[in-house]
Amino acid sequence: MGVHSVITININKAKTIAHDKRREARSAEFAPLDIKVTIPSEATAAEAARQAIREKYAAMQTAIDSATTVDEIKAAMP
């Protein structure tokens, strides 16, 4: 007679963890642009790149928030 265990995943906790990882990844992408945006000759290009990052991570945040399974959360991650 074998012992069967069932793993229950708390989807809200999984979303919190995913959001923490998303924030870390977003910060890492922003880091090199944070200085460039202060350099007049590079500011326009840097701000455009920052906006693209904002949009990418906003879409990721929405996907994580609307996820109903762990697989959907994983699919939304970078």
N, CA, C and O atoms as a Tripos MOL2 file, in Angstrom:
@<TRIPOS>MOLECULE
protein
  312   311    78     0     0
PROTEIN
NO_CHARGES

@<TRIPOS>ATOM
      1 N           0.8550   -1.1700    0.0000 N.3       1 MET1
      2 CA          0.0000    0.0000    0.0000 C.3       1 MET1
      3 C           0.8990    1.2300    0.0000 C.2       1 MET1
      4 O           1.6740    1.4340    0.9350 O.2       1 MET1
      5 N           0.8000    2.0500   -1.0450 N.am      2 GLY2
      6 CA          1.6320    3.2370   -1.1820 C.3       2 GLY2
      7 C           0.9890    4.4530   -0.5350 C.2       2 GLY2
      8 O          -0.2270    4.5150   -0.3500 O.2       2 GLY2
      9 N           1.8010    5.3740   -0.2110 N.am      3 VAL3
     10 CA          1.3180    6.6200    0.3690 C.3       3 VAL3
     11 C           1.2590    7.6670   -0.7510 C.2       3 VAL3
     12 O           2.2430    7.8960   -1.4540 O.2       3 VAL3
     13 N           0.1020    8.2870   -0.9010 N.am      4 HIS4
     14 CA         -0.0660    9.3130   -1.9180 C.3       4 HIS4
     15 C          -0.1470   10.6700   -1.2370 C.2       4 HIS4
     16 O          -0.8830   10.8520   -0.2670 O.2       4 HIS4
     17 N           0.6090   11.6050   -1.7510 N.am      5 SER5
     18 CA          0.5300   12.9500   -1.1990 C.3       5 SER5
     19 C           0.0080   13.8860   -2.2790 C.2       5 SER5
     20 O           0.2750   13.7180   -3.4690 O.2       5 SER5
     21 N          -0.7180   14.8420   -1.8340 N.am      6 VAL6
     22 CA         -1.2780   15.8240   -2.7440 C.3       6 VAL6
     23 C          -0.6510   17.1700   -2.4040 C.2       6 VAL6
     24 O          -0.6200   17.5830   -1.2450 O.2       6 VAL6
     25 N          -0.1670   17.8290   -3.4090 N.am      7 ILE7
     26 CA          0.4210   19.1510   -3.2110 C.3       7 ILE7
     27 C          -0.6210   20.1790   -3.5920 C.2       7 ILE7
     28 O          -1.1560   20.1670   -4.7000 O.2       7 ILE7
     29 N          -0.8960   21.0610   -2.6630 N.am      8 THR8
     30 CA         -1.8440   22.1370   -2.9250 C.3       8 THR8
     31 C          -1.0560   23.4200   -3.0760 C.2       8 THR8
     32 O          -0.2500   23.7760   -2.2160 O.2       8 THR8
     33 N          -1.2940   24.1090   -4.1740 N.am      9 ILE9
     34 CA         -0.5790   25.3540   -4.4340 C.3       9 ILE9
     35 C          -1.5140   26.5210   -4.1610 C.2       9 ILE9
     36 O          -2.6360   26.5790   -4.6630 O.2       9 ILE9
     37 N          -1.0200   27.4410   -3.3550 N.am     10 ASN10
     38 CA         -1.7630   28.6570   -3.0590 C.3      10 ASN10
     39 C          -1.5100   29.6240   -4.2150 C.2      10 ASN10
     40 O          -0.4250   30.1970   -4.3200 O.2      10 ASN10
     41 N          -2.5100   29.8070   -5.0810 N.am     11 ILE11
     42 CA         -2.3440   30.6110   -6.2890 C.3      11 ILE11
     43 C          -2.0080   32.0630   -5.9590 C.2      11 ILE11
     44 O          -1.2320   32.6950   -6.6760 O.2      11 ILE11
     45 N          -2.5800   32.5960   -4.8850 N.am     12 ASN12
     46 CA         -2.2750   33.9780   -4.5120 C.3      12 ASN12
     47 C          -0.8190   34.1330   -4.0800 C.2      12 ASN12
     48 O          -0.1720   35.1240   -4.4160 O.2      12 ASN12
     49 N          -0.3120   33.1650   -3.3460 N.am     13 LYS13
     50 CA          1.0990   33.1940   -2.9390 C.3      13 LYS13
     51 C           1.9910   33.0520   -4.1720 C.2      13 LYS13
     52 O           3.0200   33.7190   -4.2730 O.2      13 LYS13
     53 N           1.6040   32.1950   -5.0980 N.am     14 ALA14
     54 CA          2.3740   32.0180   -6.3340 C.3      14 ALA14
     55 C           2.4070   33.3240   -7.1300 C.2      14 ALA14
     56 O           3.4340   33.6710   -7.7140 O.2      14 ALA14
     57 N           1.2970   34.0390   -7.1520 N.am     15 LYS15
     58 CA          1.2460   35.3280   -7.8610 C.3      15 LYS15
     59 C           2.1530   36.3450   -7.1780 C.2      15 LYS15
     60 O           2.8360   37.1160   -7.8520 O.2      15 LYS15
     61 N           2.1660   36.3510   -5.8530 N.am     16 THR16
     62 CA          3.0300   37.2680   -5.1070 C.3      16 THR16
     63 C           4.4950   36.9970   -5.4270 C.2      16 THR16
     64 O           5.2680   37.9280   -5.6550 O.2      16 THR16
     65 N           4.8700   35.7400   -5.4440 N.am     17 ILE17
     66 CA          6.2460   35.3640   -5.7740 C.3      17 ILE17
     67 C           6.5740   35.7810   -7.2060 C.2      17 ILE17
     68 O           7.6530   36.3100   -7.4710 O.2      17 ILE17
     69 N           5.6460   35.5420   -8.1220 N.am     18 ALA18
     70 CA          5.8560   35.9150   -9.5230 C.3      18 ALA18
     71 C           6.0240   37.4290   -9.6610 C.2      18 ALA18
     72 O           6.8850   37.8930  -10.4080 O.2      18 ALA18
     73 N           5.2140   38.1860   -8.9520 N.am     19 HIS19
     74 CA          5.3300   39.6440   -9.0190 C.3      19 HIS19
     75 C           6.6780   40.1060   -8.4590 C.2      19 HIS19
     76 O           7.2790   41.0350   -8.9980 O.2      19 HIS19
     77 N           7.1550   39.4790   -7.3950 N.am     20 ASP20
     78 CA          8.4710   39.8330   -6.8480 C.3      20 ASP20
     79 C           9.5670   39.5810   -7.8840 C.2      20 ASP20
     80 O          10.4600   40.4080   -8.0660 O.2      20 ASP20
     81 N           9.4910   38.4400   -8.5560 N.am     21 LYS21
     82 CA         10.4840   38.1090   -9.5850 C.3      21 LYS21
     83 C          10.3590   39.0540  -10.7750 C.2      21 LYS21
     84 O          11.3650   39.4390  -11.3730 O.2      21 LYS21
     85 N           9.1340   39.4270  -11.1190 N.am     22 ARG22
     86 CA          8.8990   40.3740  -12.2190 C.3      22 ARG22
     87 C           9.5250   41.7250  -11.8870 C.2      22 ARG22
     88 O          10.1750   42.3430  -12.7300 O.2      22 ARG22
     89 N           9.3230   42.1740  -10.6560 N.am     23 ARG23
     90 CA          9.8920   43.4570  -10.2370 C.3      23 ARG23
     91 C          11.4200   43.4360  -10.2820 C.2      23 ARG23
     92 O          12.0490   44.4090  -10.7010 O.2      23 ARG23
     93 N          12.0140   42.3160   -9.8460 N.am     24 GLU24
     94 CA         13.4770   42.1850   -9.8830 C.3      24 GLU24
     95 C          13.9880   42.2600  -11.3210 C.2      24 GLU24
     96 O          14.9670   42.9510  -11.6030 O.2      24 GLU24
     97 N          13.3210   41.5480  -12.2240 N.am     25 ALA25
     98 CA         13.7370   41.5390  -13.6310 C.3      25 ALA25
     99 C          13.5870   42.9310  -14.2450 C.2      25 ALA25
    100 O          14.4470   43.3810  -15.0020 O.2      25 ALA25
    101 N          12.4900   43.6020  -13.9130 N.am     26 ARG26
    102 CA         12.2400   44.9590  -14.4320 C.3      26 ARG26
    103 C          13.3220   45.9170  -13.9400 C.2      26 ARG26
    104 O          13.8420   46.7180  -14.7180 O.2      26 ARG26
    105 N          13.6580   45.8420  -12.6790 N.am     27 SER27
    106 CA         14.7050   46.7020  -12.1170 C.3      27 SER27
    107 C          16.0450   46.4610  -12.7970 C.2      27 SER27
    108 O          16.7890   47.4020  -13.0710 O.2      27 SER27
    109 N          16.3470   45.2010  -13.0650 N.am     28 ALA28
    110 CA         17.6140   44.8700  -13.7250 C.3      28 ALA28
    111 C          17.6590   45.4570  -15.1350 C.2      28 ALA28
    112 O          18.7100   45.9190  -15.5810 O.2      28 ALA28
    113 N          16.5290   45.4410  -15.8340 N.am     29 GLU29
    114 CA         16.4880   46.0130  -17.1770 C.3      29 GLU29
    115 C          16.5760   47.5390  -17.1410 C.2      29 GLU29
    116 O          17.1610   48.1530  -18.0330 O.2      29 GLU29
    117 N          16.0020   48.1350  -16.1230 N.am     30 PHE30
    118 CA         16.0340   49.5970  -15.9870 C.3      30 PHE30
    119 C          17.4090   50.1230  -15.5950 C.2      30 PHE30
    120 O          17.7780   51.2230  -16.0050 O.2      30 PHE30
    121 N          18.1670   49.3770  -14.8220 N.am     31 ALA31
    122 CA         19.4250   49.8570  -14.2360 C.3      31 ALA31
    123 C          20.3530   50.5520  -15.2280 C.2      31 ALA31
    124 O          20.7870   51.6700  -14.9480 O.2      31 ALA31
    125 N          20.6780   49.9560  -16.3660 N.am     32 PRO32
    126 CA         21.6130   50.6430  -17.2630 C.3      32 PRO32
    127 C          21.0200   51.9120  -17.8940 C.2      32 PRO32
    128 O          21.7580   52.8020  -18.3180 O.2      32 PRO32
    129 N          19.7030   51.9860  -17.9500 N.am     33 LEU33
    130 CA         19.0550   53.1460  -18.5650 C.3      33 LEU33
    131 C          18.8780   54.3030  -17.5840 C.2      33 LEU33
    132 O          18.7080   55.4510  -17.9960 O.2      33 LEU33
    133 N          18.9180   54.0020  -16.3000 N.am     34 ASP34
    134 CA         18.7290   55.0420  -15.2860 C.3      34 ASP34
    135 C          19.7890   56.1340  -15.3940 C.2      34 ASP34
    136 O          19.4940   57.3050  -15.1580 O.2      34 ASP34
    137 N          21.0010   55.7690  -15.7430 N.am     35 ILE35
    138 CA         22.0600   56.7600  -15.9000 C.3      35 ILE35
    139 C          21.9540   57.4290  -17.2710 C.2      35 ILE35
    140 O          22.0920   58.6470  -17.3890 O.2      35 ILE35
    141 N          21.7080   56.6280  -18.2950 N.am     36 LYS36
    142 CA         21.6390   57.1770  -19.6570 C.3      36 LYS36
    143 C          20.5540   58.2350  -19.8060 C.2      36 LYS36
    144 O          20.7080   59.1810  -20.5790 O.2      36 LYS36
    145 N          19.4700   58.0800  -19.0770 N.am     37 VAL37
    146 CA         18.3730   59.0440  -19.1970 C.3      37 VAL37
    147 C          18.7790   60.4230  -18.6670 C.2      37 VAL37
    148 O          18.1280   61.4230  -18.9700 O.2      37 VAL37
    149 N          19.8450   60.4720  -17.8850 N.am     38 THR38
    150 CA         20.3170   61.7550  -17.3550 C.3      38 THR38
    151 C          21.3520   62.4300  -18.2580 C.2      38 THR38
    152 O          21.7490   63.5690  -18.0110 O.2      38 THR38
    153 N          21.7860   61.7250  -19.3030 N.am     39 ILE39
    154 CA         22.7720   62.2710  -20.2420 C.3      39 ILE39
    155 C          21.9980   62.8760  -21.4180 C.2      39 ILE39
    156 O          21.3250   62.1480  -22.1490 O.2      39 ILE39
    157 N          22.0840   64.1830  -21.6080 N.am     40 PRO40
    158 CA         21.2690   64.8520  -22.6290 C.3      40 PRO40
    159 C          21.3090   64.1970  -24.0100 C.2      40 PRO40
    160 O          20.2660   64.0640  -24.6520 O.2      40 PRO40
    161 N          22.4720   63.7910  -24.4750 N.am     41 SER41
    162 CA         22.5690   63.2070  -25.8140 C.3      41 SER41
    163 C          21.9670   61.8060  -25.9060 C.2      41 SER41
    164 O          21.7100   61.3170  -27.0060 O.2      41 SER41
    165 N          21.7430   61.1600  -24.7720 N.am     42 GLU42
    166 CA         21.2030   59.8010  -24.7620 C.3      42 GLU42
    167 C          19.8100   59.7190  -24.1370 C.2      42 GLU42
    168 O          19.1920   58.6550  -24.1240 O.2      42 GLU42
    169 N          19.3270   60.8330  -23.6270 N.am     43 ALA43
    170 CA         18.0820   60.8270  -22.8540 C.3      43 ALA43
    171 C          16.8760   60.3690  -23.6640 C.2      43 ALA43
    172 O          16.0710   59.5810  -23.1690 O.2      43 ALA43
    173 N          16.7350   60.8440  -24.8910 N.am     44 THR44
    174 CA         15.5580   60.4960  -25.6890 C.3      44 THR44
    175 C          15.5120   58.9960  -25.9780 C.2      44 THR44
    176 O          14.4760   58.3550  -25.7990 O.2      44 THR44
    177 N          16.6260   58.4490  -26.4200 N.am     45 ALA45
    178 CA         16.6780   57.0130  -26.7170 C.3      45 ALA45
    179 C          16.4890   56.1910  -25.4420 C.2      45 ALA45
    180 O          15.8050   55.1680  -25.4510 O.2      45 ALA45
    181 N          17.0970   56.6440  -24.3530 N.am     46 ALA46
    182 CA         16.9740   55.9120  -23.0880 C.3      46 ALA46
    183 C          15.5340   55.9270  -22.5910 C.2      46 ALA46
    184 O          15.0370   54.9140  -22.0980 O.2      46 ALA46
    185 N          14.8670   57.0570  -22.7160 N.am     47 GLU47
    186 CA         13.4700   57.1270  -22.2550 C.3      47 GLU47
    187 C          12.5720   56.2600  -23.1260 C.2      47 GLU47
    188 O          11.6310   55.6470  -22.6210 O.2      47 GLU47
    189 N          12.8430   56.1970  -24.4170 N.am     48 ALA48
    190 CA         12.0650   55.3170  -25.2990 C.3      48 ALA48
    191 C          12.2700   53.8550  -24.8940 C.2      48 ALA48
    192 O          11.3190   53.0740  -24.8730 O.2      48 ALA48
    193 N          13.4930   53.4970  -24.5770 N.am     49 ALA49
    194 CA         13.7780   52.1280  -24.1360 C.3      49 ALA49
    195 C          13.0940   51.8470  -22.7970 C.2      49 ALA49
    196 O          12.5730   50.7530  -22.5810 O.2      49 ALA49
    197 N          13.0980   52.8360  -21.9020 N.am     50 ARG50
    198 CA         12.4280   52.6680  -20.6070 C.3      50 ARG50
    199 C          10.9270   52.4780  -20.7940 C.2      50 ARG50
    200 O          10.3090   51.6810  -20.0870 O.2      50 ARG50
    201 N          10.3380   53.2040  -21.7420 N.am     51 GLN51
    202 CA          8.9030   53.0620  -21.9940 C.3      51 GLN51
    203 C           8.5860   51.6670  -22.5340 C.2      51 GLN51
    204 O           7.5690   51.0790  -22.1660 O.2      51 GLN51
    205 N           9.4330   51.1450  -23.3870 N.am     52 ALA52
    206 CA          9.2270   49.7890  -23.9060 C.3      52 ALA52
    207 C           9.2790   48.7660  -22.7640 C.2      52 ALA52
    208 O           8.5040   47.8100  -22.7440 O.2      52 ALA52
    209 N          10.1920   48.9770  -21.8240 N.am     53 ILE53
    210 CA         10.2900   48.0890  -20.6590 C.3      53 ILE53
    211 C           9.0300   48.2140  -19.8080 C.2      53 ILE53
    212 O           8.4820   47.2050  -19.3630 O.2      53 ILE53
    213 N           8.5690   49.4370  -19.5770 N.am     54 ARG54
    214 CA          7.3360   49.6390  -18.7930 C.3      54 ARG54
    215 C           6.1720   48.8710  -19.4140 C.2      54 ARG54
    216 O           5.4260   48.1890  -18.7120 O.2      54 ARG54
    217 N           6.0200   48.9850  -20.7370 N.am     55 GLU55
    218 CA          4.9110   48.3240  -21.4220 C.3      55 GLU55
    219 C           5.0300   46.8040  -21.3290 C.2      55 GLU55
    220 O           4.0370   46.1130  -21.0990 O.2      55 GLU55
    221 N           6.2340   46.2910  -21.5070 N.am     56 LYS56
    222 CA          6.4810   44.8460  -21.4220 C.3      56 LYS56
    223 C           6.0710   44.3140  -20.0460 C.2      56 LYS56
    224 O           5.3750   43.3040  -19.9400 O.2      56 LYS56
    225 N           6.5120   45.0070  -19.0030 N.am     57 TYR57
    226 CA          6.2290   44.5270  -17.6520 C.3      57 TYR57
    227 C           4.8020   44.8160  -17.2060 C.2      57 TYR57
    228 O           4.2870   44.1180  -16.3330 O.2      57 TYR57
    229 N           4.1560   45.8120  -17.7710 N.am     58 ALA58
    230 CA          2.7380   46.0520  -17.4820 C.3      58 ALA58
    231 C           1.9010   44.9020  -18.0440 C.2      58 ALA58
    232 O           0.9690   44.4290  -17.3940 O.2      58 ALA58
    233 N           2.2380   44.4630  -19.2420 N.am     59 ALA59
    234 CA          1.5270   43.3250  -19.8410 C.3      59 ALA59
    235 C           1.7620   42.0610  -19.0170 C.2      59 ALA59
    236 O           0.8450   41.2630  -18.8160 O.2      59 ALA59
    237 N           2.9850   41.8860  -18.5450 N.am     60 MET60
    238 CA          3.3160   40.7360  -17.7190 C.3      60 MET60
    239 C           2.5300   40.7760  -16.4040 C.2      60 MET60
    240 O           2.0270   39.7490  -15.9470 O.2      60 MET60
    241 N           2.4250   41.9570  -15.8010 N.am     61 GLN61
    242 CA          1.6820   42.1100  -14.5540 C.3      61 GLN61
    243 C           0.2180   41.7440  -14.7570 C.2      61 GLN61
    244 O          -0.3690   41.0450  -13.9310 O.2      61 GLN61
    245 N          -0.3670   42.2080  -15.8410 N.am     62 THR62
    246 CA         -1.7650   41.8920  -16.1360 C.3      62 THR62
    247 C          -1.9470   40.3900  -16.3200 C.2      62 THR62
    248 O          -2.9150   39.8140  -15.8230 O.2      62 THR62
    249 N          -1.0230   39.7570  -17.0310 N.am     63 ALA63
    250 CA         -1.1180   38.3160  -17.2660 C.3      63 ALA63
    251 C          -1.0100   37.5380  -15.9620 C.2      63 ALA63
    252 O          -1.7260   36.5560  -15.7660 O.2      63 ALA63
    253 N          -0.1280   37.9640  -15.0750 N.am     64 ILE64
    254 CA          0.0180   37.2850  -13.7770 C.3      64 ILE64
    255 C          -1.2590   37.4700  -12.9600 C.2      64 ILE64
    256 O          -1.7750   36.5120  -12.3850 O.2      64 ILE64
    257 N          -1.7640   38.6950  -12.9100 N.am     65 ASP65
    258 CA         -2.9690   38.9700  -12.1240 C.3      65 ASP65
    259 C          -4.1740   38.1720  -12.6050 C.2      65 ASP65
    260 O          -5.0060   37.7600  -11.7970 O.2      65 ASP65
    261 N          -4.2750   37.9500  -13.9100 N.am     66 SER66
    262 CA         -5.4440   37.2440  -14.4370 C.3      66 SER66
    263 C          -5.2400   35.7270  -14.5050 C.2      66 SER66
    264 O          -6.1660   34.9940  -14.8500 O.2      66 SER66
    265 N          -4.0460   35.2610  -14.1800 N.am     67 ALA67
    266 CA         -3.7580   33.8240  -14.2230 C.3      67 ALA67
    267 C          -4.6030   33.0650  -13.2090 C.2      67 ALA67
    268 O          -4.8610   33.5490  -12.1070 O.2      67 ALA67
    269 N          -5.0240   31.8780  -13.5960 N.am     68 THR68
    270 CA         -5.7870   31.0300  -12.6820 C.3      68 THR68
    271 C          -5.0630   29.7240  -12.3720 C.2      68 THR68
    272 O          -5.5140   28.9380  -11.5390 O.2      68 THR68
    273 N          -3.9260   29.4970  -13.0540 N.am     69 THR69
    274 CA         -3.1320   28.3050  -12.8010 C.3      69 THR69
    275 C          -1.6650   28.6790  -12.7030 C.2      69 THR69
    276 O          -1.2540   29.7490  -13.1520 O.2      69 THR69
    277 N          -0.8850   27.7960  -12.1160 N.am     70 VAL70
    278 CA          0.5490   28.0060  -12.0000 C.3      70 VAL70
    279 C           1.1750   28.0420  -13.3890 C.2      70 VAL70
    280 O           2.0870   28.8310  -13.6330 O.2      70 VAL70
    281 N           0.7000   27.2010  -14.2970 N.am     71 ASP71
    282 CA          1.2460   27.1930  -15.6530 C.3      71 ASP71
    283 C           1.0410   28.5400  -16.3420 C.2      71 ASP71
    284 O           1.9160   29.0010  -17.0750 O.2      71 ASP71
    285 N          -0.0960   29.1650  -16.1150 N.am     72 GLU72
    286 CA         -0.3510   30.4940  -16.6990 C.3      72 GLU72
    287 C           0.5920   31.5310  -16.0900 C.2      72 GLU72
    288 O           1.0610   32.4310  -16.7870 O.2      72 GLU72
    289 N           0.8660   31.4060  -14.8040 N.am     73 ILE73
    290 CA          1.8080   32.3240  -14.1590 C.3      73 ILE73
    291 C           3.1930   32.1280  -14.7660 C.2      73 ILE73
    292 O           3.8610   33.1010  -15.1200 O.2      73 ILE73
    293 N           3.6260   30.8770  -14.8880 N.am     74 LYS74
    294 CA          4.9430   30.5820  -15.4530 C.3      74 LYS74
    295 C           5.0450   31.1130  -16.8820 C.2      74 LYS74
    296 O           6.0860   31.6450  -17.2690 O.2      74 LYS74
    297 N           4.0010   30.9790  -17.6500 N.am     75 ALA75
    298 CA          4.0060   31.4400  -19.0470 C.3      75 ALA75
    299 C           4.1450   32.9640  -19.1370 C.2      75 ALA75
    300 O           4.6700   33.4830  -20.1220 O.2      75 ALA75
    301 N           3.6830   33.6660  -18.1280 N.am     76 ALA76
    302 CA          3.7400   35.1240  -18.1300 C.3      76 ALA76
    303 C           5.1020   35.6660  -17.7020 C.2      76 ALA76
    304 O           5.3900   36.8440  -17.9110 O.2      76 ALA76
    305 N           5.9210   34.8430  -17.1230 N.am     77 MET77
    306 CA          7.1890   35.2940  -16.5740 C.3      77 MET77
    307 C           8.2320   35.5330  -17.6650 C.2      77 MET77
    308 O           8.1560   34.9630  -18.7530 O.2      77 MET77
    309 N           9.2240   36.4020  -17.3460 N.am     78 PRO78
    310 CA         10.2880   36.6740  -18.3380 C.3      78 PRO78
    311 C          11.1820   35.4660  -18.5280 C.2      78 PRO78
    312 O          12.1240   35.5140  -19.3200 O.2      78 PRO78
@<TRIPOS>BOND
     1     1     2 1
     2     2     3 1
     3     3     4 2
     4     3     5 am
     5     5     6 1
     6     6     7 1
     7     7     8 2
     8     7     9 am
     9     9    10 1
    10    10    11 1
    11    11    12 2
    12    11    13 am
    13    13    14 1
    14    14    15 1
    15    15    16 2
    16    15    17 am
    17    17    18 1
    18    18    19 1
    19    19    20 2
    20    19    21 am
    21    21    22 1
    22    22    23 1
    23    23    24 2
    24    23    25 am
    25    25    26 1
    26    26    27 1
    27    27    28 2
    28    27    29 am
    29    29    30 1
    30    30    31 1
    31    31    32 2
    32    31    33 am
    33    33    34 1
    34    34    35 1
    35    35    36 2
    36    35    37 am
    37    37    38 1
    38    38    39 1
    39    39    40 2
    40    39    41 am
    41    41    42 1
    42    42    43 1
    43    43    44 2
    44    43    45 am
    45    45    46 1
    46    46    47 1
    47    47    48 2
    48    47    49 am
    49    49    50 1
    50    50    51 1
    51    51    52 2
    52    51    53 am
    53    53    54 1
    54    54    55 1
    55    55    56 2
    56    55    57 am
    57    57    58 1
    58    58    59 1
    59    59    60 2
    60    59    61 am
    61    61    62 1
    62    62    63 1
    63    63    64 2
    64    63    65 am
    65    65    66 1
    66    66    67 1
    67    67    68 2
    68    67    69 am
    69    69    70 1
    70    70    71 1
    71    71    72 2
    72    71    73 am
    73    73    74 1
    74    74    75 1
    75    75    76 2
    76    75    77 am
    77    77    78 1
    78    78    79 1
    79    79    80 2
    80    79    81 am
    81    81    82 1
    82    82    83 1
    83    83    84 2
    84    83    85 am
    85    85    86 1
    86    86    87 1
    87    87    88 2
    88    87    89 am
    89    89    90 1
    90    90    91 1
    91    91    92 2
    92    91    93 am
    93    93    94 1
    94    94    95 1
    95    95    96 2
    96    95    97 am
    97    97    98 1
    98    98    99 1
    99    99   100 2
   100    99   101 am
   101   101   102 1
   102   102   103 1
   103   103   104 2
   104   103   105 am
   105   105   106 1
   106   106   107 1
   107   107   108 2
   108   107   109 am
   109   109   110 1
   110   110   111 1
   111   111   112 2
   112   111   113 am
   113   113   114 1
   114   114   115 1
   115   115   116 2
   116   115   117 am
   117   117   118 1
   118   118   119 1
   119   119   120 2
   120   119   121 am
   121   121   122 1
   122   122   123 1
   123   123   124 2
   124   123   125 am
   125   125   126 1
   126   126   127 1
   127   127   128 2
   128   127   129 am
   129   129   130 1
   130   130   131 1
   131   131   132 2
   132   131   133 am
   133   133   134 1
   134   134   135 1
   135   135   136 2
   136   135   137 am
   137   137   138 1
   138   138   139 1
   139   139   140 2
   140   139   141 am
   141   141   142 1
   142   142   143 1
   143   143   144 2
   144   143   145 am
   145   145   146 1
   146   146   147 1
   147   147   148 2
   148   147   149 am
   149   149   150 1
   150   150   151 1
   151   151   152 2
   152   151   153 am
   153   153   154 1
   154   154   155 1
   155   155   156 2
   156   155   157 am
   157   157   158 1
   158   158   159 1
   159   159   160 2
   160   159   161 am
   161   161   162 1
   162   162   163 1
   163   163   164 2
   164   163   165 am
   165   165   166 1
   166   166   167 1
   167   167   168 2
   168   167   169 am
   169   169   170 1
   170   170   171 1
   171   171   172 2
   172   171   173 am
   173   173   174 1
   174   174   175 1
   175   175   176 2
   176   175   177 am
   177   177   178 1
   178   178   179 1
   179   179   180 2
   180   179   181 am
   181   181   182 1
   182   182   183 1
   183   183   184 2
   184   183   185 am
   185   185   186 1
   186   186   187 1
   187   187   188 2
   188   187   189 am
   189   189   190 1
   190   190   191 1
   191   191   192 2
   192   191   193 am
   193   193   194 1
   194   194   195 1
   195   195   196 2
   196   195   197 am
   197   197   198 1
   198   198   199 1
   199   199   200 2
   200   199   201 am
   201   201   202 1
   202   202   203 1
   203   203   204 2
   204   203   205 am
   205   205   206 1
   206   206   207 1
   207   207   208 2
   208   207   209 am
   209   209   210 1
   210   210   211 1
   211   211   212 2
   212   211   213 am
   213   213   214 1
   214   214   215 1
   215   215   216 2
   216   215   217 am
   217   217   218 1
   218   218   219 1
   219   219   220 2
   220   219   221 am
   221   221   222 1
   222   222   223 1
   223   223   224 2
   224   223   225 am
   225   225   226 1
   226   226   227 1
   227   227   228 2
   228   227   229 am
   229   229   230 1
   230   230   231 1
   231   231   232 2
   232   231   233 am
   233   233   234 1
   234   234   235 1
   235   235   236 2
   236   235   237 am
   237   237   238 1
   238   238   239 1
   239   239   240 2
   240   239   241 am
   241   241   242 1
   242   242   243 1
   243   243   244 2
   244   243   245 am
   245   245   246 1
   246   246   247 1
   247   247   248 2
   248   247   249 am
   249   249   250 1
   250   250   251 1
   251   251   252 2
   252   251   253 am
   253   253   254 1
   254   254   255 1
   255   255   256 2
   256   255   257 am
   257   257   258 1
   258   258   259 1
   259   259   260 2
   260   259   261 am
   261   261   262 1
   262   262   263 1
   263   263   264 2
   264   263   265 am
   265   265   266 1
   266   266   267 1
   267   267   268 2
   268   267   269 am
   269   269   270 1
   270   270   271 1
   271   271   272 2
   272   271   273 am
   273   273   274 1
   274   274   275 1
   275   275   276 2
   276   275   277 am
   277   277   278 1
   278   278   279 1
   279   279   280 2
   280   279   281 am
   281   281   282 1
   282   282   283 1
   283   283   284 2
   284   283   285 am
   285   285   286 1
   286   286   287 1
   287   287   288 2
   288   287   289 am
   289   289   290 1
   290   290   291 1
   291   291   292 2
   292   291   293 am
   293   293   294 1
   294   294   295 1
   295   295   296 2
   296   295   297 am
   297   297   298 1
   298   298   299 1
   299   299   300 2
   300   299   301 am
   301   301   302 1
   302   302   303 1
   303   303   304 2
   304   303   305 am
   305   305   306 1
   306   306   307 1
   307   307   308 2
   308   307   309 am
   309   309   310 1
   310   310   311 1
   311   311   312 2
@<TRIPOS>SUBSTRUCTURE
     1 MET1         2 RESIDUE 1 A MET
     2 GLY2         6 RESIDUE 1 A GLY
     3 VAL3        10 RESIDUE 1 A VAL
     4 HIS4        14 RESIDUE 1 A HIS
     5 SER5        18 RESIDUE 1 A SER
     6 VAL6        22 RESIDUE 1 A VAL
     7 ILE7        26 RESIDUE 1 A ILE
     8 THR8        30 RESIDUE 1 A THR
     9 ILE9        34 RESIDUE 1 A ILE
    10 ASN10       38 RESIDUE 1 A ASN
    11 ILE11       42 RESIDUE 1 A ILE
    12 ASN12       46 RESIDUE 1 A ASN
    13 LYS13       50 RESIDUE 1 A LYS
    14 ALA14       54 RESIDUE 1 A ALA
    15 LYS15       58 RESIDUE 1 A LYS
    16 THR16       62 RESIDUE 1 A THR
    17 ILE17       66 RESIDUE 1 A ILE
    18 ALA18       70 RESIDUE 1 A ALA
    19 HIS19       74 RESIDUE 1 A HIS
    20 ASP20       78 RESIDUE 1 A ASP
    21 LYS21       82 RESIDUE 1 A LYS
    22 ARG22       86 RESIDUE 1 A ARG
    23 ARG23       90 RESIDUE 1 A ARG
    24 GLU24       94 RESIDUE 1 A GLU
    25 ALA25       98 RESIDUE 1 A ALA
    26 ARG26      102 RESIDUE 1 A ARG
    27 SER27      106 RESIDUE 1 A SER
    28 ALA28      110 RESIDUE 1 A ALA
    29 GLU29      114 RESIDUE 1 A GLU
    30 PHE30      118 RESIDUE 1 A PHE
    31 ALA31      122 RESIDUE 1 A ALA
    32 PRO32      126 RESIDUE 1 A PRO
    33 LEU33      130 RESIDUE 1 A LEU
    34 ASP34      134 RESIDUE 1 A ASP
    35 ILE35      138 RESIDUE 1 A ILE
    36 LYS36      142 RESIDUE 1 A LYS
    37 VAL37      146 RESIDUE 1 A VAL
    38 THR38      150 RESIDUE 1 A THR
    39 ILE39      154 RESIDUE 1 A ILE
    40 PRO40      158 RESIDUE 1 A PRO
    41 SER41      162 RESIDUE 1 A SER
    42 GLU42      166 RESIDUE 1 A GLU
    43 ALA43      170 RESIDUE 1 A ALA
    44 THR44      174 RESIDUE 1 A THR
    45 ALA45      178 RESIDUE 1 A ALA
    46 ALA46      182 RESIDUE 1 A ALA
    47 GLU47      186 RESIDUE 1 A GLU
    48 ALA48      190 RESIDUE 1 A ALA
    49 ALA49      194 RESIDUE 1 A ALA
    50 ARG50      198 RESIDUE 1 A ARG
    51 GLN51      202 RESIDUE 1 A GLN
    52 ALA52      206 RESIDUE 1 A ALA
    53 ILE53      210 RESIDUE 1 A ILE
    54 ARG54      214 RESIDUE 1 A ARG
    55 GLU55      218 RESIDUE 1 A GLU
    56 LYS56      222 RESIDUE 1 A LYS
    57 TYR57      226 RESIDUE 1 A TYR
    58 ALA58      230 RESIDUE 1 A ALA
    59 ALA59      234 RESIDUE 1 A ALA
    60 MET60      238 RESIDUE 1 A MET
    61 GLN61      242 RESIDUE 1 A GLN
    62 THR62      246 RESIDUE 1 A THR
    63 ALA63      250 RESIDUE 1 A ALA
    64 ILE64      254 RESIDUE 1 A ILE
    65 ASP65      258 RESIDUE 1 A ASP
    66 SER66      262 RESIDUE 1 A SER
    67 ALA67      266 RESIDUE 1 A ALA
    68 THR68      270 RESIDUE 1 A THR
    69 THR69      274 RESIDUE 1 A THR
    70 VAL70      278 RESIDUE 1 A VAL
    71 ASP71      282 RESIDUE 1 A ASP
    72 GLU72      286 RESIDUE 1 A GLU
    73 ILE73      290 RESIDUE 1 A ILE
    74 LYS74      294 RESIDUE 1 A LYS
    75 ALA75      298 RESIDUE 1 A ALA
    76 ALA76      302 RESIDUE 1 A ALA
    77 MET77      306 RESIDUE 1 A MET
    78 PRO78      310 RESIDUE 1 A PRO
